[in-house]
Each structure stands twice: as C-alpha cells, then as structure tokens.
C-alpha cells in the first residue's frame, strides 16, 4: 500500500503557521487532510480556529489537538498513539498535516516517523518552516553582539546562550522548505537580508518562498516527496549536538499560562491595553479569544510582541459564556516574575472605557 504523506509545519511563536494551514485547507482541491495541532499551553487556540474554517476538508473529526506540552517531548505518549488512531480510520487519508508548537524542535518528531508502527504506512513529505520575516528583520532572533561582549567582559561566568536564536536555527536546519511569511511587512532590502540570513542558517540549499498572510497554493506546500525521516539524522539540533548522551530536551527557558478576562469595551481599548501589558512584561506571544460588549461574535486575538492582529471569527453559541481567555508565553524568568501582574492587567482591561484607546 502506498504510504500516506505527512507534512510537518514548524516555526517560532507567531510566525503564522495556523493561518498558513487555514489557507491550505481552504484550497486543498478535494484532498482529505487530517490535522495534528500541538500547543505549548493548556488552551487550544489553533485547533479551535481551524475547526471553524468552514470547509469540507476541515471537519471537527479531522482535527486532533495535543496540549500536553511540545510534541517533540511527548513523542511516545502523544504522537505515536495519535498517528496509530489516524491510520486506523475507515476513510483513507490523502495527507496528514502536523502543526508543531512554536517552541518545538522538529528533529525528534521527524525521527519518530522511523518507528516501525509508523514507517511502514507514512512518510514525511516535507518539513515546512514558517518564518516571521518582520521579526527576523527586527533582530528578534539575534543578540546585540556589542552588549554580549560587554557582558562577557564584566562577568566571564555568565551564560550567553540565546534560547530564541538557537530554536530559530534548529527549526531552519530541519526544513525542506522555508516560507518567509509576512513579507508585506518589510521592504525589499530587508526581505533580501532575511532571506540571506535564513539560507546561511540552513547550511545547505533548499527551497525558499515568500508569503503574505500565509497565502500559498497547496501544491507549493504539499508534494515535496522529501522522505525527511531518512534525512533528519544529518540535521541535528543544538540540543542533540550538545547532548549526544541522550539527555532529554525540555523547555525550561520558556513559560506559559492562561489569563482570563470578561467583556471588553471595544477592540481598540483591548488592543491598546494588551500592547501596554506585553511591553511592560516582555511577553513573546499572546493569543486567544475575547468578548467585546455589544458584539455578538467572538474576537480572535493574535499578538507577536507588540504587533497585534484581531478579527471576529464566529458568533458566540447559545449558552456559551462570554468570557475572554488568552495564552501568554514568554521567557521563563520574565513570565514567572510577572505572571500575577499580567493576569491582573488583562483582567483590569475589561473595566476600561472605550475612550481608553483614543
């Protein structure tokens, strides 16, 4: 029997993976696609968004959510059993798409496709790494070398590893295709510089395409026929290089929690307030759903640093509580120290008048 192709879509927090998948499903040309959605945090935002995409190829039974942590750390407990259930379905799938957490290392996940119970029936069609071109251009994944050198001179014992930069590099190393997303947010010169940076990080020649708001034809993302499970051993992550003894990977550099609020006076007031909370506490990523007074529809909120996007996706269902819930993700020390203040700040925004944004 011909193997079912699987595409792993990875990329850092807020790169646009879910939007890219949503567009893919809406232009699937009749393909029966199953999704495995992995979240870093207990609130399944991405899966909820994709279940509501309103097309035949996005049925609720086609979406499996894993919210027990990054899939790269729970391969045996979560990923393998999930794959086995999908493969037992009566209706044969045309393709499987896996969206990793923004903090996941793709390497352990791809290597799991070599497990006997999976390898005989599924092959990795390709690893697609989605990159926020605007964030790279702004230097989010690079150290200020002058500051680093000054810190070294002041205290040679300091650990200068940059967890954001290392994870960014690892996700690029695993790729068969790089998508420079949000290309409309940078000028041509900046986009060329971003492309040069990611190609250098890859260390080998691979496809690079640009996208705006995750819009790409399905045939660009699917049908790569890379067989990446047979190649991934040569694309080792920083962790694998530094811990050849099999030391387990974890995400101790990052932390997440769910913050709740009530109804907010307006989209503008909520956005302005969230920008302030994010800036004061150095939040890397915030996403979730909000209730806006006098609006019958649920508001989707997606924030990457201080850049916030919102849209109404569906009406609140009958009997559904009009509450707001957000996943907050950041570096461990900043989030742990500021969690109480962040929760209080988000809750207090529900009391802010609409004029707060003026």
C-alpha positions as CSV (number, residue, x, y, z in Angstrom):
1,X,0.0,0.0,0.0
2,X,1.3,3.5,-0.9
3,X,2.4,5.4,2.2
4,X,0.4,8.4,3.3
5,X,2.4,11.6,3.0
6,X,2.7,13.8,6.1
7,X,3.8,17.4,6.2
8,X,5.4,18.9,9.4
9,X,4.8,22.6,9.7
10,X,7.0,24.3,12.2
11,X,8.2,27.8,13.0
12,X,8.6,30.1,16.0
13,X,5.8,31.6,18.1
14,X,3.6,33.8,15.9
15,X,5.2,33.0,12.6
16,X,1.8,32.4,11.0
17,X,1.6,28.6,11.0
18,X,-2.1,28.3,11.8
19,X,-3.0,30.9,9.2
20,X,-1.0,29.1,6.6
21,X,-2.7,25.8,7.4
22,X,-6.1,27.5,7.3
23,X,-5.4,28.8,3.8
24,X,-4.1,25.4,2.8
25,X,-7.3,23.7,3.9
26,X,-9.5,26.2,2.0
27,X,-7.5,25.4,-1.1
28,X,-7.0,21.7,-0.7
29,X,-8.6,20.8,-4.0
30,X,-10.5,17.9,-2.6
31,X,-7.7,16.3,-0.6
32,X,-8.8,14.6,2.6
33,X,-6.4,16.1,5.2
34,X,-6.1,15.2,8.9
35,X,-4.5,17.7,11.2
36,X,-2.5,17.2,14.4
37,X,-2.3,20.5,16.2
38,X,0.2,20.9,19.1
39,X,0.1,23.8,21.5
40,X,2.5,25.0,24.2
41,X,-0.1,25.7,26.9
42,X,-3.5,24.4,28.0
43,X,-5.7,26.5,25.8
44,X,-6.2,25.0,22.3
45,X,-6.5,28.2,20.3
46,X,-5.1,27.0,17.0
47,X,-7.3,23.9,16.9
48,X,-10.4,25.9,17.7
49,X,-9.6,28.3,14.9
50,X,-9.1,25.5,12.3
51,X,-12.2,23.6,13.3
52,X,-14.2,26.7,12.4
53,X,-12.7,27.3,9.0
54,X,-15.9,26.3,7.3
55,X,-14.8,24.0,4.6
56,X,-15.4,20.3,4.0
57,X,-11.7,19.4,4.4
58,X,-11.7,20.9,7.9
59,X,-14.2,18.7,9.8
60,X,-14.0,18.5,13.5
61,X,-13.1,14.8,13.4
62,X,-10.2,15.7,11.1
63,X,-8.5,17.8,13.8
64,X,-6.6,16.3,16.7
65,X,-5.3,18.6,19.4
66,X,-2.3,17.9,21.7
67,X,-2.0,20.3,24.6
68,X,0.3,18.3,26.9
69,X,3.4,20.3,26.0
70,X,5.6,20.4,23.0
71,X,5.2,17.3,20.8
72,X,8.9,16.9,20.5
73,X,9.0,16.0,24.2
74,X,5.9,13.7,24.1
75,X,6.5,11.6,21.1
76,X,5.9,8.2,22.7
77,X,3.0,9.3,24.9
78,X,1.1,11.5,22.5
79,X,2.3,11.5,18.9
80,X,2.6,7.7,18.2
81,X,-0.8,6.8,19.7
82,X,-2.4,9.7,17.7
83,X,-0.8,8.6,14.5
84,X,-2.0,5.0,15.1
85,X,-5.6,6.2,15.6
86,X,-5.5,8.2,12.4
87,X,-4.1,5.2,10.4
88,X,-6.9,3.0,11.7
89,X,-9.6,5.2,10.2
90,X,-12.0,3.6,7.8
91,X,-11.7,6.6,5.3
92,X,-8.2,6.6,4.0
93,X,-6.5,10.0,4.3
94,X,-4.8,11.7,1.4
95,X,-2.4,13.7,3.7
96,X,-1.6,14.4,7.3
97,X,-0.5,17.9,8.4
98,X,1.2,18.4,11.8
99,X,1.5,21.9,13.2
100,X,4.1,21.9,16.0
101,X,4.2,24.2,18.9
102,X,6.2,27.3,18.2
103,X,8.7,26.1,20.7
104,X,9.1,22.6,19.4
105,X,12.3,21.0,17.9
106,X,11.2,19.3,14.7
107,X,14.1,16.8,14.8
108,X,12.7,14.4,17.4
109,X,9.2,14.5,15.8
110,X,10.5,13.7,12.3
111,X,12.7,10.9,13.7
112,X,9.6,9.3,15.2
113,X,8.4,8.5,11.7
114,X,11.1,5.8,11.7
115,X,9.2,3.9,14.5
116,X,8.1,0.6,12.9
117,X,4.4,1.2,13.5
118,X,4.5,4.4,11.6
119,X,7.3,4.0,9.0
120,X,5.5,1.2,7.1
121,X,2.5,3.4,6.4
122,X,3.5,7.1,6.5
123,X,6.4,9.1,5.0
124,X,7.4,12.7,5.8
125,X,6.6,14.6,2.6
126,X,8.4,17.6,3.9
127,X,9.2,19.8,6.8
128,X,7.9,23.4,6.2
129,X,9.4,26.0,8.4
130,X,7.4,29.2,8.6
131,X,9.4,32.4,9.4
132,X,8.1,35.8,10.5
133,X,10.1,37.9,8.1
134,X,9.3,41.1,10.0
135,X,10.5,39.6,13.4
136,X,13.8,38.4,11.8
137,X,14.3,41.8,10.2
138,X,13.8,43.5,13.6
139,X,16.5,41.3,15.1
140,X,14.3,39.2,17.4
141,X,16.5,36.1,17.0
142,X,19.9,37.7,17.1
143,X,21.9,39.0,20.0
144,X,23.2,42.5,20.2
145,X,26.9,41.5,19.8
146,X,28.2,44.7,21.5
147,X,26.0,44.1,24.6
148,X,27.0,40.5,24.7
149,X,30.7,41.3,24.5
150,X,30.3,44.0,27.3
151,X,28.6,41.4,29.5
152,X,31.3,38.9,28.9
153,X,34.0,41.4,29.9
154,X,32.1,42.3,33.0
155,X,31.4,38.7,34.1
156,X,33.0,35.8,32.3
157,X,30.9,33.2,34.1
158,X,27.6,34.4,32.5
159,X,25.8,32.0,30.3
160,X,25.2,33.9,27.0
161,X,23.1,31.2,25.2
162,X,20.2,32.8,23.4
163,X,17.3,30.2,23.5
164,X,15.3,32.2,20.9
165,X,18.2,32.2,18.4
166,X,19.0,28.5,19.0
167,X,15.4,27.4,18.5
168,X,15.1,29.6,15.4
169,X,18.3,27.9,13.9
170,X,17.1,24.4,14.8
171,X,13.7,24.9,13.1
172,X,15.5,26.1,9.9
173,X,18.0,23.2,10.0
174,X,15.2,20.7,9.9
175,X,13.4,22.3,6.9
176,X,12.8,21.1,3.4
177,X,11.1,24.3,2.5
178,X,11.3,27.8,4.1
179,X,8.3,30.2,4.0
180,X,9.2,33.8,4.6
181,X,5.8,34.9,5.9
182,X,4.5,38.4,6.5
183,X,6.7,39.6,3.6
184,X,4.4,42.5,3.1
185,X,5.5,44.0,6.5
186,X,9.1,44.6,5.3
187,X,10.7,46.4,2.3
188,X,12.6,44.6,-0.5
189,X,16.0,45.3,1.0
190,X,15.0,43.9,4.4
191,X,13.4,40.9,2.8
192,X,16.7,40.1,0.9
193,X,18.6,40.4,4.2
194,X,16.2,38.0,5.9
195,X,16.5,35.5,3.0
196,X,20.3,35.6,3.2
197,X,20.2,35.1,7.0
198,X,17.9,32.0,6.8
199,X,19.8,30.5,3.9
200,X,23.0,30.9,5.8
201,X,21.5,29.2,8.9
202,X,20.2,26.3,6.8
203,X,23.8,25.5,5.7
204,X,22.5,23.8,2.6
205,X,20.4,24.6,-0.5
206,X,16.7,24.3,0.0
207,X,13.6,26.0,-1.3
208,X,12.6,29.4,-0.1
209,X,9.3,31.1,-0.9
210,X,7.7,34.3,0.3
211,X,4.1,34.7,1.5
212,X,1.7,37.3,2.8
213,X,-0.7,36.3,5.5
214,X,0.2,32.6,4.9
215,X,-1.3,32.5,1.4
216,X,0.4,29.9,-0.8
217,X,-1.0,27.3,-3.3
218,X,-1.4,23.9,-1.8
219,X,0.9,22.4,-4.4
220,X,3.7,24.6,-3.1
221,X,3.4,23.1,0.4
222,X,2.4,19.5,-0.4
223,X,4.0,17.0,-2.7
224,X,7.7,17.8,-1.8
225,X,8.3,14.0,-1.6
226,X,11.4,14.6,0.6
227,X,11.3,11.5,2.7
228,X,12.7,13.6,5.6
229,X,12.6,10.7,8.1
230,X,15.6,9.3,6.2
231,X,17.5,12.6,6.2
232,X,16.8,14.0,9.7
233,X,19.8,12.4,11.4
234,X,22.0,14.8,9.4
235,X,20.0,17.9,10.6
236,X,20.8,17.7,14.3
237,X,19.5,20.4,16.7
238,X,21.7,22.3,19.1
239,X,20.4,20.1,21.9
240,X,21.3,16.9,20.0
241,X,24.8,18.2,19.2
242,X,25.4,19.2,22.9
243,X,23.7,16.2,24.5
244,X,24.8,13.2,22.4
245,X,24.4,11.0,25.5
246,X,20.6,11.2,25.0
247,X,19.9,13.8,27.7
248,X,16.2,14.7,27.3
249,X,15.2,18.0,25.9
250,X,12.9,20.4,27.9
251,X,11.6,23.9,27.6
252,X,12.8,25.3,30.9
253,X,13.7,28.6,29.2
254,X,10.0,29.3,28.4
255,X,6.8,29.5,30.4
256,X,3.1,29.8,29.6
257,X,-0.2,30.3,31.4
258,X,-3.8,31.1,30.6
259,X,-5.1,34.6,31.6
260,X,-8.9,35.3,31.8
261,X,-11.0,38.4,31.5
262,X,-14.6,39.4,31.0
263,X,-16.1,41.5,28.3
264,X,-14.1,44.5,26.9
265,X,-15.4,47.9,25.9
266,X,-14.0,47.8,22.4
267,X,-11.5,46.2,20.1
268,X,-9.4,49.4,20.2
269,X,-9.4,49.6,24.0
270,X,-8.4,45.9,24.3
271,X,-5.6,46.2,21.8
272,X,-4.2,49.3,23.4
273,X,-4.3,47.7,26.8
274,X,-2.7,44.5,25.7
275,X,0.1,46.4,23.9
276,X,0.9,48.0,27.3
277,X,0.9,44.7,29.2
278,X,3.0,43.0,26.6
279,X,5.6,45.8,26.5
280,X,5.9,46.0,30.3
281,X,6.4,42.3,30.8
282,X,8.3,41.4,27.7
283,X,5.7,38.9,26.5
284,X,6.8,36.9,23.4
285,X,3.4,35.6,22.3
286,X,-0.2,36.2,23.3
287,X,-3.2,34.6,21.6
288,X,-6.8,33.7,22.4
289,X,-10.4,34.7,22.2
290,X,-12.2,37.8,23.6
291,X,-15.7,39.0,24.1
292,X,-16.5,42.6,23.1
293,X,-19.5,44.4,24.6
294,X,-22.5,44.7,22.2
295,X,-20.7,42.4,19.6
296,X,-22.4,39.0,19.0
297,X,-19.2,37.4,17.6
298,X,-16.1,36.1,19.2
299,X,-12.9,38.1,18.7
300,X,-9.7,36.2,17.8
301,X,-6.6,37.9,19.2
302,X,-3.1,37.1,17.9
303,X,-0.1,39.1,19.3
304,X,3.6,38.7,18.5
305,X,5.5,41.1,20.7
306,X,3.7,44.5,20.3
307,X,2.2,43.5,16.9
308,X,-1.5,42.6,17.4
309,X,-4.0,41.3,14.9
310,X,-7.7,40.8,15.6
311,X,-10.7,39.5,13.7
312,X,-14.2,38.2,14.5
313,X,-14.4,34.6,13.6
314,X,-17.9,33.3,14.7
315,X,-20.9,34.1,16.8
316,X,-21.0,33.0,20.4
317,X,-23.0,29.8,20.6
318,X,-26.3,29.7,22.6
319,X,-25.4,29.3,26.2
320,X,-21.7,29.9,25.6
321,X,-20.1,32.1,28.3
322,X,-19.0,35.5,27.1
323,X,-15.5,35.3,28.6
324,X,-12.1,36.1,27.3
325,X,-9.1,33.7,27.6
326,X,-5.6,34.2,26.4
327,X,-2.4,32.0,26.3
328,X,0.6,34.1,27.4
329,X,4.1,32.8,26.5
330,X,7.5,34.3,27.3
331,X,10.9,33.6,28.6
332,X,10.7,31.8,32.0
333,X,12.2,34.4,34.3
334,X,10.1,37.3,32.8
335,X,6.9,35.4,32.8
336,X,7.3,33.7,36.2
337,X,8.1,37.0,37.9
338,X,5.3,38.9,36.1
339,X,2.5,36.4,36.0
340,X,0.4,37.9,38.7
341,X,0.7,41.4,37.3
342,X,0.0,40.2,33.7
343,X,-3.2,38.4,34.9
344,X,-4.3,41.5,36.8
345,X,-3.5,43.7,33.9
346,X,-5.5,41.7,31.4
347,X,-8.5,41.3,33.8
348,X,-8.5,45.1,34.5
349,X,-8.8,45.9,30.8
350,X,-12.3,44.6,30.9
351,X,-13.2,47.6,33.0
352,X,-11.5,50.1,30.7
353,X,-13.9,52.5,28.9
354,X,-13.9,52.6,25.1
355,X,-12.2,56.1,25.2
356,X,-9.0,54.4,26.6
357,X,-7.8,53.9,23.0
358,X,-8.3,57.5,22.0
